[in-house]
Amino acid sequence: MISRLSMLGVTTLLGFMATASWADEREREWTFIYVMSYDNNLEGCADIINEGLKRGVVNGLVAVSVLEDRTDSKGLKRIVTDGKNSSETRLKSEDITDMKVLREHLDHATRHLPAKRYALIFLNHGGKLDSMCADEHLAVGGPRVNGWMSAKACGNTVRTWAKTLKKDQLKMVFLQQCGRGSVENLYNFRDASEVVLASQLVVGAPNTYYTAVMRKACVSPNMSGEKLAKLIMTEDRHYTNYVMVDGKAIGKFPGRVKPLLDALVKKGGPFKLTRENRPCFDVGSERNYDLLNTLEALSVQRLGKGNRLFTSFKRWVSKYLVLSFSKRRKGLPWTGLSAFVPRDARQYRKYSGLPIYQESCWSTWAKAWLEAGKGTSVGTGK
């Protein structure tokens, strides 16, 4: 029989344990959530990244949760580091493109690794306009396939999850993949985080910022999303350019470009590229062009050089939308943001369900590249 004194001791001990646990949760400053879809030729980078993250987490103020997929078909793995312990858990699913799997990973982080601030990073290849996170096995023990995560579905899942957090708690979404710096992709993540970091060009791997950034977050955790993204730009060496956009301003992009777009369309006829316009990112037959360079060329063609509508829009982009633009290679003509230019009507129809086309005037941009009623290829001016 347990004495009243013993019961009191147990109660006191449990109370102390509960208080300590609550204090740990209250004092954690950052949880970094990674989605590492390396069920492809990037698998060799996984250990380098995981070790870099672990080396950087030097105290309990920071935790890291990595949803990892490799080329086996045994199931996904969750790797957690919290400054004290590291653990690996095999999951039942093999499909990292599944939105239920993504949402479970996000909820697991907020439930088991609560923090004052969160950052969400997607690693892997970037593909066509609505394709991110390549996955070559979608079922445990299943055949090899060519699976991709939908950027539209991903953005919706992230935005829905972000609403369960406190205001401005999600500080950064980092699309650490090739070609994700298009306005069509960025718009998928509008209003989800303080900033979104991406690149309009090819991004290297495995990247070099992990240890330095984690250590900085452990030592000086009181960072904004903007400061965190700038730190990544500084510490990484495996990229050509990164663009950081304001998470709220990207949602206002269609309204801001509308006056200029309306004036360009009013001139009649399909949009045409000049010889100087080169794609900054292409996959198969899909092409993405630098946003400001292309709009400027169209403005000169149709509205005259120095048009105030283009000047006003460019000023808004530079002052409010793009918070930082980092180039590691000088002399390239790109300005940070890109835009998808459909090759024909079939390409446009394929993506006509994207939020930026469904909810705004930007569908006018896509349609303006097509020959009226013919659906022929984009023209090239002289």
VEXDREN-2710 file (C-alpha; in Angstrom, 1 decimal):
% VEXDREN-2710
k/r/px/py/pz
1/MET/0.0/0.0/0.0
2/ILE/1.4/3.4/-1.0
3/SER/1.6/5.9/1.9
4/ARG/0.2/9.4/1.6
5/LEU/3.7/10.8/1.8
6/SER/4.8/8.6/-1.1
7/MET/1.8/9.7/-3.1
8/LEU/2.7/13.3/-2.4
9/GLY/6.2/12.7/-3.6
10/VAL/4.9/11.1/-6.8
11/THR/2.5/14.0/-7.4
12/THR/5.3/16.5/-6.8
13/LEU/7.6/14.6/-9.2
14/LEU/4.9/14.5/-11.9
15/GLY/4.3/18.1/-11.5
16/PHE/7.9/18.9/-11.8
17/MET/8.2/16.8/-15.0
18/ALA/5.1/18.5/-16.5
19/THR/6.6/21.9/-15.7
20/ALA/9.9/21.0/-17.2
21/SER/8.3/19.7/-20.3
22/TRP/6.2/22.8/-20.6
23/ALA/9.3/25.0/-20.1
24/ASP/11.2/23.1/-22.9
25/GLU/8.3/23.6/-25.3
26/ARG/7.9/27.3/-24.3
27/GLU/11.6/28.0/-24.7
28/ARG/12.2/26.3/-28.1
29/GLU/12.7/29.1/-30.6
30/TRP/12.8/27.4/-33.9
31/THR/11.5/24.2/-35.6
32/PHE/12.8/23.6/-39.1
33/ILE/10.7/21.3/-41.1
34/TYR/12.3/19.6/-44.1
35/VAL/10.7/17.6/-46.9
36/MET/13.6/15.7/-48.5
37/SER/12.2/13.9/-51.6
38/TYR/15.4/12.1/-52.6
39/ASP/13.9/9.0/-54.2
40/ASN/15.9/9.9/-57.3
41/ASN/19.4/10.7/-58.4
42/LEU/19.9/13.2/-55.5
43/GLU/19.9/10.4/-52.9
44/GLY/23.7/10.8/-52.4
45/CYS/23.1/14.2/-50.9
46/ALA/20.9/13.0/-48.1
47/ASP/23.6/12.0/-45.6
48/ILE/25.5/15.2/-46.2
49/ILE/22.5/17.3/-45.5
50/ASN/21.3/15.3/-42.4
51/GLU/24.8/15.5/-40.9
52/GLY/25.1/19.2/-41.6
53/LEU/21.8/19.9/-39.8
54/LYS/22.7/17.7/-36.8
55/ARG/26.1/19.5/-36.4
56/GLY/24.4/22.8/-36.4
57/VAL/21.8/22.0/-33.7
58/VAL/23.9/22.7/-30.6
59/ASN/21.3/23.4/-28.0
60/GLY/17.6/22.8/-27.3
61/LEU/16.5/26.1/-28.7
62/VAL/16.2/24.6/-32.2
63/ALA/14.7/21.3/-33.5
64/VAL/14.8/19.8/-37.0
65/SER/12.3/17.4/-38.5
66/VAL/13.2/15.8/-41.8
67/LEU/10.7/13.8/-43.9
68/GLU/13.1/11.7/-45.9
69/ASP/12.5/9.6/-49.0
70/ARG/15.3/7.5/-50.6
71/THR/15.5/5.1/-53.6
72/ASP/14.4/2.1/-51.6
73/SER/10.7/1.3/-51.4
74/LYS/10.6/0.4/-47.7
75/GLY/8.7/3.5/-46.6
76/LEU/9.5/7.1/-45.8
77/LYS/11.6/8.0/-42.7
78/ARG/11.3/10.9/-40.2
79/ILE/14.5/12.1/-38.7
80/VAL/14.2/14.4/-35.7
81/THR/17.0/16.3/-34.0
82/ASP/16.2/18.5/-31.0
83/GLY/19.6/19.4/-29.5
84/LYS/19.5/16.5/-27.0
85/ASN/18.6/13.4/-29.0
86/SER/18.2/12.2/-32.5
87/SER/15.6/9.7/-33.6
88/GLU/14.5/7.9/-36.8
89/THR/11.1/6.6/-37.4
90/ARG/10.0/4.5/-40.5
91/LEU/6.6/5.5/-41.8
92/LYS/4.0/3.3/-43.5
93/SER/3.7/5.4/-46.6
94/GLU/6.2/5.5/-49.5
95/ASP/4.5/8.4/-51.3
96/ILE/6.0/11.7/-50.4
97/THR/3.8/13.4/-53.0
98/ASP/0.7/12.6/-51.0
99/MET/-0.9/15.6/-49.4
100/LYS/-2.1/13.5/-46.4
101/VAL/1.6/12.5/-45.8
102/LEU/2.7/16.1/-46.0
103/ARG/0.0/17.4/-43.7
104/GLU/0.8/14.6/-41.1
105/HIS/4.5/15.7/-41.2
106/LEU/3.6/19.3/-40.6
107/ASP/1.1/18.4/-37.8
108/HIS/3.7/16.1/-36.2
109/ALA/6.2/19.1/-36.0
110/THR/3.7/21.4/-34.3
111/ARG/2.5/18.7/-32.0
112/HIS/5.8/17.2/-30.9
113/LEU/8.3/20.0/-31.6
114/PRO/6.3/23.2/-30.8
115/ALA/8.3/26.4/-31.1
116/LYS/7.9/30.1/-31.4
117/ARG/8.9/30.1/-35.0
118/TYR/8.8/27.6/-37.9
119/ALA/10.5/27.4/-41.2
120/LEU/9.5/25.0/-44.0
121/ILE/11.9/23.8/-46.6
122/PHE/11.3/21.6/-49.7
123/LEU/14.4/19.9/-51.1
124/ASN/14.6/18.1/-54.5
125/HIS/14.3/18.6/-58.2
126/GLY/11.9/21.2/-59.6
127/GLY/10.1/20.1/-62.7
128/LYS/7.4/21.5/-64.9
129/LEU/5.1/24.3/-63.8
130/ASP/3.0/22.2/-61.4
131/SER/5.6/19.6/-60.6
132/MET/7.9/19.6/-57.5
133/CYS/9.5/16.9/-55.4
134/ALA/10.2/14.0/-57.8
135/ASP/9.4/10.6/-56.4
136/GLU/10.3/7.4/-58.2
137/HIS/8.5/5.0/-55.8
138/LEU/4.9/5.8/-54.7
139/ALA/4.1/2.5/-52.9
140/VAL/5.9/0.3/-50.4
141/GLY/7.5/-2.5/-52.5
142/GLY/6.0/-0.9/-55.6
143/PRO/7.4/-0.4/-59.1
144/ARG/9.6/2.5/-60.2
145/VAL/7.5/5.4/-61.5
146/ASN/7.9/9.0/-62.4
147/GLY/5.8/10.7/-59.7
148/TRP/5.7/14.4/-58.8
149/MET/4.1/16.5/-56.0
150/SER/1.6/19.0/-57.3
151/ALA/2.8/22.6/-56.5
152/LYS/-0.9/23.7/-56.4
153/ALA/-1.9/21.0/-53.9
154/CYS/1.2/21.6/-51.9
155/GLY/0.6/25.3/-51.6
156/ASN/-3.0/24.7/-50.5
157/THR/-1.9/22.2/-47.9
158/VAL/0.8/24.6/-46.5
159/ARG/-1.6/27.5/-46.4
160/THR/-4.3/25.5/-44.6
161/TRP/-1.8/24.2/-42.1
162/ALA/-0.3/27.7/-41.5
163/LYS/-3.8/28.9/-40.4
164/THR/-3.5/26.6/-37.4
165/LEU/-0.4/28.5/-36.2
166/LYS/-0.3/31.8/-34.5
167/LYS/-0.1/34.9/-36.7
168/ASP/3.3/35.2/-38.4
169/GLN/4.6/32.1/-36.8
170/LEU/5.6/30.5/-40.1
171/LYS/8.6/32.7/-40.9
172/MET/9.8/31.2/-44.2
173/VAL/8.9/28.8/-46.9
174/PHE/12.0/27.8/-48.9
175/LEU/11.4/26.1/-52.3
176/GLN/14.9/24.8/-52.5
177/GLN/14.4/23.4/-56.0
178/CYS/15.2/24.4/-59.6
179/GLY/12.9/27.0/-61.3
180/ARG/10.5/27.6/-58.5
181/GLY/10.8/31.4/-58.7
182/SER/8.0/31.9/-61.1
183/VAL/5.1/34.1/-60.1
184/GLU/2.7/31.2/-60.9
185/ASN/4.5/28.9/-58.3
186/LEU/5.0/31.6/-55.7
187/TYR/1.4/32.6/-55.8
188/ASN/0.5/29.0/-54.6
189/PHE/2.1/30.0/-51.2
190/ARG/0.6/33.4/-50.8
191/ASP/-0.3/34.5/-47.3
192/ALA/1.3/31.4/-45.8
193/SER/4.6/32.7/-44.4
194/GLU/6.4/36.0/-43.8
195/VAL/8.7/35.3/-46.8
196/VAL/9.1/32.8/-49.6
197/LEU/12.6/32.0/-50.8
198/ALA/13.1/30.4/-54.3
199/SER/15.1/30.6/-57.5
200/GLN/14.1/31.2/-61.1
201/LEU/17.1/29.2/-62.2
202/VAL/18.8/25.8/-61.6
203/VAL/19.7/25.2/-58.0
204/GLY/22.7/23.1/-57.0
205/ALA/23.0/20.4/-54.4
206/PRO/23.6/19.4/-51.6
207/ASN/24.0/23.2/-50.7
208/THR/26.3/24.5/-48.0
209/TYR/24.3/26.5/-45.5
210/TYR/22.9/23.9/-43.1
211/THR/25.4/23.9/-40.2
212/ALA/26.0/27.6/-40.2
213/VAL/22.3/28.5/-40.3
214/MET/21.3/26.1/-37.6
215/ARG/24.1/27.3/-35.3
216/LYS/23.1/30.9/-35.8
217/ALA/19.5/30.0/-35.0
218/CYS/20.7/28.3/-31.8
219/VAL/22.9/31.2/-30.7
220/SER/20.9/34.2/-32.0
221/PRO/17.4/32.9/-32.5
222/ASN/15.5/36.2/-32.5
223/MET/15.4/36.3/-36.3
224/SER/12.7/37.3/-38.7
225/GLY/12.0/35.2/-41.8
226/GLU/13.7/37.9/-43.9
227/LYS/16.9/37.7/-41.8
228/LEU/16.8/33.9/-41.9
229/ALA/16.5/33.9/-45.7
230/LYS/19.3/36.4/-46.1
231/LEU/21.5/34.2/-43.9
232/ILE/20.8/31.2/-46.2
233/MET/21.7/33.4/-49.2
234/THR/25.0/34.3/-47.5
235/GLU/26.0/30.9/-46.4
236/ASP/25.0/28.8/-49.4
237/ARG/27.4/28.4/-52.3
238/HIS/25.4/26.0/-54.6
239/TYR/23.1/28.4/-56.4
240/THR/23.2/31.0/-59.2
241/ASN/20.4/33.3/-57.9
242/TYR/17.9/33.4/-55.0
243/VAL/14.9/35.7/-54.7
244/MET/13.1/36.4/-51.5
245/VAL/9.5/37.7/-51.8
246/ASP/7.1/39.0/-49.3
247/GLY/4.6/36.4/-48.4
248/LYS/1.7/38.8/-48.4
249/ALA/2.8/40.9/-51.4
250/ILE/2.8/37.9/-53.8
251/GLY/-0.9/37.7/-53.2
252/LYS/-1.3/41.3/-54.4
253/PHE/0.8/40.7/-57.6
254/PRO/-2.2/40.2/-60.0
255/GLY/-3.8/43.4/-58.9
256/ARG/-0.6/45.4/-59.2
257/VAL/0.2/44.1/-62.7
258/LYS/-3.3/44.5/-64.0
259/PRO/-3.1/48.1/-65.2
260/LEU/0.0/47.4/-67.2
261/LEU/-1.4/44.1/-68.5
262/ASP/-4.7/45.7/-69.6
263/ALA/-2.8/48.3/-71.6
264/LEU/-0.6/45.8/-73.3
265/VAL/-3.6/43.6/-74.3
266/LYS/-5.5/46.6/-75.5
267/LYS/-3.1/47.0/-78.3
268/GLY/-4.4/43.8/-79.8
269/GLY/-2.7/40.7/-81.3
270/PRO/-0.7/38.0/-79.5
271/PHE/2.3/38.8/-77.4
272/LYS/5.6/38.1/-79.1
273/LEU/9.1/37.5/-77.7
274/THR/12.1/39.5/-79.0
275/ARG/15.3/37.8/-80.1
276/GLU/16.9/39.1/-76.9
277/ASN/14.4/37.2/-74.7
278/ARG/15.9/33.9/-73.6
279/PRO/14.2/31.4/-71.2
280/CYS/15.7/31.4/-67.8
281/PHE/14.3/27.9/-67.0
282/ASP/12.9/25.2/-69.2
283/VAL/11.8/21.6/-68.8
284/GLY/10.8/19.7/-71.9
285/SER/8.8/22.0/-74.1
286/GLU/7.9/24.4/-71.2
287/ARG/9.6/27.7/-70.9
288/ASN/9.9/30.3/-68.2
289/TYR/11.1/33.9/-68.9
290/ASP/12.3/36.6/-66.7
291/LEU/9.2/38.6/-65.6
292/LEU/10.5/42.2/-65.6
293/ASN/12.7/41.7/-68.7
294/THR/9.7/40.3/-70.7
295/LEU/7.3/42.9/-69.5
296/GLU/9.7/45.7/-70.3
297/ALA/10.2/44.3/-73.8
298/LEU/6.5/44.1/-74.4
299/SER/6.0/47.6/-73.0
300/VAL/8.6/49.1/-75.4
301/GLN/7.0/47.3/-78.3
302/ARG/3.4/48.3/-77.5
303/LEU/3.5/51.3/-75.3
304/GLY/6.8/53.1/-76.0
305/LYS/10.0/53.3/-74.1
306/GLY/9.8/54.7/-70.6
307/ASN/6.1/54.0/-70.2
308/ARG/4.9/55.0/-66.8
309/LEU/2.7/51.9/-66.3
310/PHE/5.8/49.6/-66.5
311/THR/7.9/52.0/-64.5
312/SER/5.3/52.1/-61.7
313/PHE/4.9/48.3/-61.7
314/LYS/8.7/47.7/-61.6
315/ARG/9.0/50.1/-58.7
316/TRP/6.3/48.2/-56.7
317/VAL/8.1/44.9/-57.4
318/SER/11.5/46.3/-56.3
319/LYS/10.1/48.0/-53.2
320/TYR/7.4/45.7/-51.9
321/LEU/7.4/42.3/-53.6
322/VAL/11.1/41.4/-53.9
323/LEU/12.7/41.9/-50.5
324/SER/16.1/40.6/-51.5
325/PHE/17.8/39.3/-54.7
326/SER/21.1/37.5/-54.5
327/LYS/23.3/36.6/-57.5
328/ARG/26.4/34.5/-57.2
329/ARG/27.3/34.9/-60.9
330/LYS/27.6/38.4/-62.2
331/GLY/26.7/39.5/-65.7
332/LEU/23.5/37.4/-66.1
333/PRO/20.4/39.4/-67.3
334/TRP/17.9/37.8/-64.8
335/THR/16.1/40.0/-62.3
336/GLY/14.8/37.4/-59.8
337/LEU/11.3/36.5/-60.8
338/SER/10.1/34.5/-63.8
339/ALA/6.8/33.9/-65.6
340/PHE/5.5/30.9/-67.5
341/VAL/4.8/31.5/-71.2
342/PRO/2.6/28.8/-72.7
343/ARG/3.8/27.4/-76.0
344/ASP/0.3/26.7/-77.2
345/ALA/-3.3/26.4/-76.1
346/ARG/-2.9/22.9/-74.9
347/GLN/-0.1/23.9/-72.5
348/TYR/-2.3/26.7/-71.1
349/ARG/-5.3/24.4/-70.6
350/LYS/-3.1/22.0/-68.7
351/TYR/-2.5/24.6/-66.1
352/SER/-5.6/26.7/-66.3
353/GLY/-6.7/25.4/-62.9
354/LEU/-3.8/27.0/-61.1
355/PRO/-4.9/29.5/-58.4
356/ILE/-3.2/32.5/-60.1
357/TYR/-5.2/31.8/-63.3
358/GLN/-8.5/31.0/-61.6
359/GLU/-8.5/33.9/-59.1
360/SER/-6.9/36.8/-61.1
361/CYS/-6.3/38.6/-64.3
362/TRP/-3.1/36.6/-64.9
363/SER/-5.0/34.2/-67.2
364/THR/-5.1/37.1/-69.6
365/TRP/-1.3/37.0/-69.6
366/ALA/-1.3/33.3/-70.6
367/LYS/-3.9/33.7/-73.3
368/ALA/-2.2/36.8/-74.8
369/TRP/0.6/34.6/-76.0
370/LEU/-1.7/32.5/-78.1
371/GLU/-2.7/33.2/-81.7
372/ALA/-6.4/34.1/-81.5
373/GLY/-8.5/31.0/-81.9
374/LYS/-5.7/28.9/-83.4
375/GLY/-3.7/27.7/-80.3
376/THR/-0.5/27.9/-82.3
377/SER/3.0/28.3/-80.9
378/VAL/4.2/31.5/-79.3
379/GLY/5.5/33.9/-81.9
380/THR/9.0/35.4/-82.0
381/GLY/9.3/39.0/-83.1
382/LYS/12.3/40.5/-84.9
END
